[in-house]
Amino acid sequence: MVNIEEIKVTHNEDAGRFEAAVDGYLAEADYYRKGNKIVFTHTGVPRPIGGRGVANKLIKTALDYAREENLEVVPLCSFVSVFIRRHPEYRDLVSSDHR
């Protein structure tokens, strides 16, 4: 079993997603860019690697990227929305028309 600290998240800009490969499975957080906004549309973690915090690591990495790039976040994906509610330090990133 892989320790969550060891999971490497990569930004696949061409595919519009953040990815993490774990035990031969690929988890992803999909997005698209619209001006100065990053719109998160889907977070997917294959069932065999679920429950290990992979999705949390994906979204934390993605939101940290948004902060570094001064992007407003549009959390269309319900997982991203819930993550932001549970981690108030990211609430300031949410686009004002989606608060």
MODELLER restraints for C-alpha pairs under 7 A, 6 or more apart:
rsr = mdl.restraints
at = mdl.atoms
rsr.add(forms.Gaussian(group=physical.xy_distance, feature=features.Distance(at['CA:4:A'], at['CA:52:A']), mean=6.96, stdev=0.5))
rsr.add(forms.Gaussian(group=physical.xy_distance, feature=features.Distance(at['CA:4:A'], at['CA:53:A']), mean=6.59, stdev=0.5))
rsr.add(forms.Gaussian(group=physical.xy_distance, feature=features.Distance(at['CA:4:A'], at['CA:54:A']), mean=6.92, stdev=0.5))
rsr.add(forms.Gaussian(group=physical.xy_distance, feature=features.Distance(at['CA:7:A'], at['CA:20:A']), mean=6.83, stdev=0.5))
rsr.add(forms.Gaussian(group=physical.xy_distance, feature=features.Distance(at['CA:8:A'], at['CA:20:A']), mean=5.98, stdev=0.5))
rsr.add(forms.Gaussian(group=physical.xy_distance, feature=features.Distance(at['CA:9:A'], at['CA:18:A']), mean=6.55, stdev=0.5))
rsr.add(forms.Gaussian(group=physical.xy_distance, feature=features.Distance(at['CA:9:A'], at['CA:19:A']), mean=5.45, stdev=0.5))
rsr.add(forms.Gaussian(group=physical.xy_distance, feature=features.Distance(at['CA:9:A'], at['CA:20:A']), mean=4.71, stdev=0.5))
rsr.add(forms.Gaussian(group=physical.xy_distance, feature=features.Distance(at['CA:9:A'], at['CA:58:A']), mean=6.32, stdev=0.5))
rsr.add(forms.Gaussian(group=physical.xy_distance, feature=features.Distance(at['CA:10:A'], at['CA:18:A']), mean=5.63, stdev=0.5))
rsr.add(forms.Gaussian(group=physical.xy_distance, feature=features.Distance(at['CA:10:A'], at['CA:19:A']), mean=5.25, stdev=0.5))
rsr.add(forms.Gaussian(group=physical.xy_distance, feature=features.Distance(at['CA:10:A'], at['CA:20:A']), mean=6.44, stdev=0.5))
rsr.add(forms.Gaussian(group=physical.xy_distance, feature=features.Distance(at['CA:11:A'], at['CA:17:A']), mean=6.24, stdev=0.5))
rsr.add(forms.Gaussian(group=physical.xy_distance, feature=features.Distance(at['CA:11:A'], at['CA:18:A']), mean=4.49, stdev=0.5))
rsr.add(forms.Gaussian(group=physical.xy_distance, feature=features.Distance(at['CA:11:A'], at['CA:19:A']), mean=6.35, stdev=0.5))
rsr.add(forms.Gaussian(group=physical.xy_distance, feature=features.Distance(at['CA:12:A'], at['CA:18:A']), mean=5.79, stdev=0.5))
rsr.add(forms.Gaussian(group=physical.xy_distance, feature=features.Distance(at['CA:12:A'], at['CA:19:A']), mean=6.91, stdev=0.5))
rsr.add(forms.Gaussian(group=physical.xy_distance, feature=features.Distance(at['CA:16:A'], at['CA:30:A']), mean=5.91, stdev=0.5))
rsr.add(forms.Gaussian(group=physical.xy_distance, feature=features.Distance(at['CA:16:A'], at['CA:31:A']), mean=5.40, stdev=0.5))
rsr.add(forms.Gaussian(group=physical.xy_distance, feature=features.Distance(at['CA:16:A'], at['CA:32:A']), mean=5.85, stdev=0.5))
rsr.add(forms.Gaussian(group=physical.xy_distance, feature=features.Distance(at['CA:17:A'], at['CA:28:A']), mean=6.27, stdev=0.5))
rsr.add(forms.Gaussian(group=physical.xy_distance, feature=features.Distance(at['CA:17:A'], at['CA:29:A']), mean=5.30, stdev=0.5))
rsr.add(forms.Gaussian(group=physical.xy_distance, feature=features.Distance(at['CA:17:A'], at['CA:30:A']), mean=4.26, stdev=0.5))
rsr.add(forms.Gaussian(group=physical.xy_distance, feature=features.Distance(at['CA:17:A'], at['CA:31:A']), mean=5.69, stdev=0.5))
rsr.add(forms.Gaussian(group=physical.xy_distance, feature=features.Distance(at['CA:18:A'], at['CA:28:A']), mean=5.52, stdev=0.5))
rsr.add(forms.Gaussian(group=physical.xy_distance, feature=features.Distance(at['CA:18:A'], at['CA:29:A']), mean=5.13, stdev=0.5))
rsr.add(forms.Gaussian(group=physical.xy_distance, feature=features.Distance(at['CA:18:A'], at['CA:30:A']), mean=6.63, stdev=0.5))
rsr.add(forms.Gaussian(group=physical.xy_distance, feature=features.Distance(at['CA:18:A'], at['CA:58:A']), mean=6.48, stdev=0.5))
rsr.add(forms.Gaussian(group=physical.xy_distance, feature=features.Distance(at['CA:18:A'], at['CA:62:A']), mean=6.68, stdev=0.5))
rsr.add(forms.Gaussian(group=physical.xy_distance, feature=features.Distance(at['CA:19:A'], at['CA:26:A']), mean=6.72, stdev=0.5))
rsr.add(forms.Gaussian(group=physical.xy_distance, feature=features.Distance(at['CA:19:A'], at['CA:27:A']), mean=5.66, stdev=0.5))
rsr.add(forms.Gaussian(group=physical.xy_distance, feature=features.Distance(at['CA:19:A'], at['CA:28:A']), mean=4.50, stdev=0.5))
rsr.add(forms.Gaussian(group=physical.xy_distance, feature=features.Distance(at['CA:19:A'], at['CA:29:A']), mean=6.61, stdev=0.5))
rsr.add(forms.Gaussian(group=physical.xy_distance, feature=features.Distance(at['CA:19:A'], at['CA:58:A']), mean=6.96, stdev=0.5))
rsr.add(forms.Gaussian(group=physical.xy_distance, feature=features.Distance(at['CA:20:A'], at['CA:26:A']), mean=5.78, stdev=0.5))
rsr.add(forms.Gaussian(group=physical.xy_distance, feature=features.Distance(at['CA:20:A'], at['CA:27:A']), mean=5.24, stdev=0.5))
rsr.add(forms.Gaussian(group=physical.xy_distance, feature=features.Distance(at['CA:20:A'], at['CA:28:A']), mean=6.50, stdev=0.5))
rsr.add(forms.Gaussian(group=physical.xy_distance, feature=features.Distance(at['CA:21:A'], at['CA:27:A']), mean=6.33, stdev=0.5))
rsr.add(forms.Gaussian(group=physical.xy_distance, feature=features.Distance(at['CA:25:A'], at['CA:46:A']), mean=6.73, stdev=0.5))
rsr.add(forms.Gaussian(group=physical.xy_distance, feature=features.Distance(at['CA:27:A'], at['CA:44:A']), mean=5.54, stdev=0.5))
rsr.add(forms.Gaussian(group=physical.xy_distance, feature=features.Distance(at['CA:27:A'], at['CA:45:A']), mean=4.49, stdev=0.5))
rsr.add(forms.Gaussian(group=physical.xy_distance, feature=features.Distance(at['CA:27:A'], at['CA:46:A']), mean=6.44, stdev=0.5))
rsr.add(forms.Gaussian(group=physical.xy_distance, feature=features.Distance(at['CA:28:A'], at['CA:43:A']), mean=5.71, stdev=0.5))
rsr.add(forms.Gaussian(group=physical.xy_distance, feature=features.Distance(at['CA:28:A'], at['CA:44:A']), mean=5.28, stdev=0.5))
rsr.add(forms.Gaussian(group=physical.xy_distance, feature=features.Distance(at['CA:28:A'], at['CA:45:A']), mean=6.65, stdev=0.5))
rsr.add(forms.Gaussian(group=physical.xy_distance, feature=features.Distance(at['CA:29:A'], at['CA:42:A']), mean=5.76, stdev=0.5))
rsr.add(forms.Gaussian(group=physical.xy_distance, feature=features.Distance(at['CA:29:A'], at['CA:43:A']), mean=4.27, stdev=0.5))
rsr.add(forms.Gaussian(group=physical.xy_distance, feature=features.Distance(at['CA:29:A'], at['CA:44:A']), mean=6.39, stdev=0.5))
rsr.add(forms.Gaussian(group=physical.xy_distance, feature=features.Distance(at['CA:29:A'], at['CA:58:A']), mean=6.47, stdev=0.5))
rsr.add(forms.Gaussian(group=physical.xy_distance, feature=features.Distance(at['CA:29:A'], at['CA:59:A']), mean=6.92, stdev=0.5))
rsr.add(forms.Gaussian(group=physical.xy_distance, feature=features.Distance(at['CA:30:A'], at['CA:40:A']), mean=5.91, stdev=0.5))
rsr.add(forms.Gaussian(group=physical.xy_distance, feature=features.Distance(at['CA:30:A'], at['CA:41:A']), mean=5.68, stdev=0.5))
rsr.add(forms.Gaussian(group=physical.xy_distance, feature=features.Distance(at['CA:30:A'], at['CA:42:A']), mean=5.15, stdev=0.5))
rsr.add(forms.Gaussian(group=physical.xy_distance, feature=features.Distance(at['CA:30:A'], at['CA:43:A']), mean=6.23, stdev=0.5))
rsr.add(forms.Gaussian(group=physical.xy_distance, feature=features.Distance(at['CA:31:A'], at['CA:38:A']), mean=6.55, stdev=0.5))
rsr.add(forms.Gaussian(group=physical.xy_distance, feature=features.Distance(at['CA:31:A'], at['CA:39:A']), mean=5.25, stdev=0.5))
rsr.add(forms.Gaussian(group=physical.xy_distance, feature=features.Distance(at['CA:31:A'], at['CA:40:A']), mean=4.26, stdev=0.5))
rsr.add(forms.Gaussian(group=physical.xy_distance, feature=features.Distance(at['CA:31:A'], at['CA:41:A']), mean=5.41, stdev=0.5))
rsr.add(forms.Gaussian(group=physical.xy_distance, feature=features.Distance(at['CA:32:A'], at['CA:38:A']), mean=5.90, stdev=0.5))
rsr.add(forms.Gaussian(group=physical.xy_distance, feature=features.Distance(at['CA:32:A'], at['CA:39:A']), mean=5.32, stdev=0.5))
rsr.add(forms.Gaussian(group=physical.xy_distance, feature=features.Distance(at['CA:32:A'], at['CA:40:A']), mean=6.76, stdev=0.5))
rsr.add(forms.Gaussian(group=physical.xy_distance, feature=features.Distance(at['CA:33:A'], at['CA:39:A']), mean=6.11, stdev=0.5))
rsr.add(forms.Gaussian(group=physical.xy_distance, feature=features.Distance(at['CA:36:A'], at['CA:71:A']), mean=5.23, stdev=0.5))
rsr.add(forms.Gaussian(group=physical.xy_distance, feature=features.Distance(at['CA:36:A'], at['CA:72:A']), mean=6.27, stdev=0.5))
rsr.add(forms.Gaussian(group=physical.xy_distance, feature=features.Distance(at['CA:37:A'], at['CA:71:A']), mean=5.21, stdev=0.5))
rsr.add(forms.Gaussian(group=physical.xy_distance, feature=features.Distance(at['CA:37:A'], at['CA:72:A']), mean=4.59, stdev=0.5))
rsr.add(forms.Gaussian(group=physical.xy_distance, feature=features.Distance(at['CA:37:A'], at['CA:73:A']), mean=5.78, stdev=0.5))
rsr.add(forms.Gaussian(group=physical.xy_distance, feature=features.Distance(at['CA:37:A'], at['CA:74:A']), mean=6.85, stdev=0.5))
rsr.add(forms.Gaussian(group=physical.xy_distance, feature=features.Distance(at['CA:38:A'], at['CA:71:A']), mean=6.27, stdev=0.5))
rsr.add(forms.Gaussian(group=physical.xy_distance, feature=features.Distance(at['CA:38:A'], at['CA:72:A']), mean=6.18, stdev=0.5))
rsr.add(forms.Gaussian(group=physical.xy_distance, feature=features.Distance(at['CA:38:A'], at['CA:73:A']), mean=5.17, stdev=0.5))
rsr.add(forms.Gaussian(group=physical.xy_distance, feature=features.Distance(at['CA:38:A'], at['CA:74:A']), mean=6.15, stdev=0.5))
rsr.add(forms.Gaussian(group=physical.xy_distance, feature=features.Distance(at['CA:39:A'], at['CA:73:A']), mean=6.06, stdev=0.5))
rsr.add(forms.Gaussian(group=physical.xy_distance, feature=features.Distance(at['CA:39:A'], at['CA:74:A']), mean=4.58, stdev=0.5))
rsr.add(forms.Gaussian(group=physical.xy_distance, feature=features.Distance(at['CA:39:A'], at['CA:75:A']), mean=6.15, stdev=0.5))
rsr.add(forms.Gaussian(group=physical.xy_distance, feature=features.Distance(at['CA:39:A'], at['CA:76:A']), mean=6.73, stdev=0.5))
rsr.add(forms.Gaussian(group=physical.xy_distance, feature=features.Distance(at['CA:40:A'], at['CA:74:A']), mean=6.19, stdev=0.5))
rsr.add(forms.Gaussian(group=physical.xy_distance, feature=features.Distance(at['CA:40:A'], at['CA:75:A']), mean=5.21, stdev=0.5))
rsr.add(forms.Gaussian(group=physical.xy_distance, feature=features.Distance(at['CA:40:A'], at['CA:76:A']), mean=5.63, stdev=0.5))
rsr.add(forms.Gaussian(group=physical.xy_distance, feature=features.Distance(at['CA:40:A'], at['CA:77:A']), mean=5.71, stdev=0.5))
rsr.add(forms.Gaussian(group=physical.xy_distance, feature=features.Distance(at['CA:41:A'], at['CA:76:A']), mean=5.22, stdev=0.5))
rsr.add(forms.Gaussian(group=physical.xy_distance, feature=features.Distance(at['CA:41:A'], at['CA:77:A']), mean=4.70, stdev=0.5))
rsr.add(forms.Gaussian(group=physical.xy_distance, feature=features.Distance(at['CA:42:A'], at['CA:77:A']), mean=5.00, stdev=0.5))
rsr.add(forms.Gaussian(group=physical.xy_distance, feature=features.Distance(at['CA:43:A'], at['CA:55:A']), mean=6.98, stdev=0.5))
rsr.add(forms.Gaussian(group=physical.xy_distance, feature=features.Distance(at['CA:43:A'], at['CA:77:A']), mean=6.84, stdev=0.5))
rsr.add(forms.Gaussian(group=physical.xy_distance, feature=features.Distance(at['CA:43:A'], at['CA:79:A']), mean=6.72, stdev=0.5))
rsr.add(forms.Gaussian(group=physical.xy_distance, feature=features.Distance(at['CA:45:A'], at['CA:55:A']), mean=6.57, stdev=0.5))
rsr.add(forms.Gaussian(group=physical.xy_distance, feature=features.Distance(at['CA:59:A'], at['CA:80:A']), mean=6.64, stdev=0.5))
rsr.add(forms.Gaussian(group=physical.xy_distance, feature=features.Distance(at['CA:67:A'], at['CA:93:A']), mean=6.94, stdev=0.5))
rsr.add(forms.Gaussian(group=physical.xy_distance, feature=features.Distance(at['CA:72:A'], at['CA:93:A']), mean=5.31, stdev=0.5))
rsr.add(forms.Gaussian(group=physical.xy_distance, feature=features.Distance(at['CA:72:A'], at['CA:94:A']), mean=5.68, stdev=0.5))
rsr.add(forms.Gaussian(group=physical.xy_distance, feature=features.Distance(at['CA:72:A'], at['CA:95:A']), mean=4.99, stdev=0.5))
rsr.add(forms.Gaussian(group=physical.xy_distance, feature=features.Distance(at['CA:73:A'], at['CA:93:A']), mean=5.50, stdev=0.5))
rsr.add(forms.Gaussian(group=physical.xy_distance, feature=features.Distance(at['CA:73:A'], at['CA:94:A']), mean=4.55, stdev=0.5))
rsr.add(forms.Gaussian(group=physical.xy_distance, feature=features.Distance(at['CA:73:A'], at['CA:95:A']), mean=5.40, stdev=0.5))
rsr.add(forms.Gaussian(group=physical.xy_distance, feature=features.Distance(at['CA:74:A'], at['CA:94:A']), mean=6.01, stdev=0.5))
rsr.add(forms.Gaussian(group=physical.xy_distance, feature=features.Distance(at['CA:74:A'], at['CA:95:A']), mean=5.82, stdev=0.5))
rsr.add(forms.Gaussian(group=physical.xy_distance, feature=features.Distance(at['CA:74:A'], at['CA:98:A']), mean=6.45, stdev=0.5))
rsr.add(forms.Gaussian(group=physical.xy_distance, feature=features.Distance(at['CA:75:A'], at['CA:81:A']), mean=5.25, stdev=0.5))
rsr.add(forms.Gaussian(group=physical.xy_distance, feature=features.Distance(at['CA:84:A'], at['CA:90:A']), mean=5.76, stdev=0.5))
rsr.add(forms.Gaussian(group=physical.xy_distance, feature=features.Distance(at['CA:84:A'], at['CA:91:A']), mean=5.95, stdev=0.5))
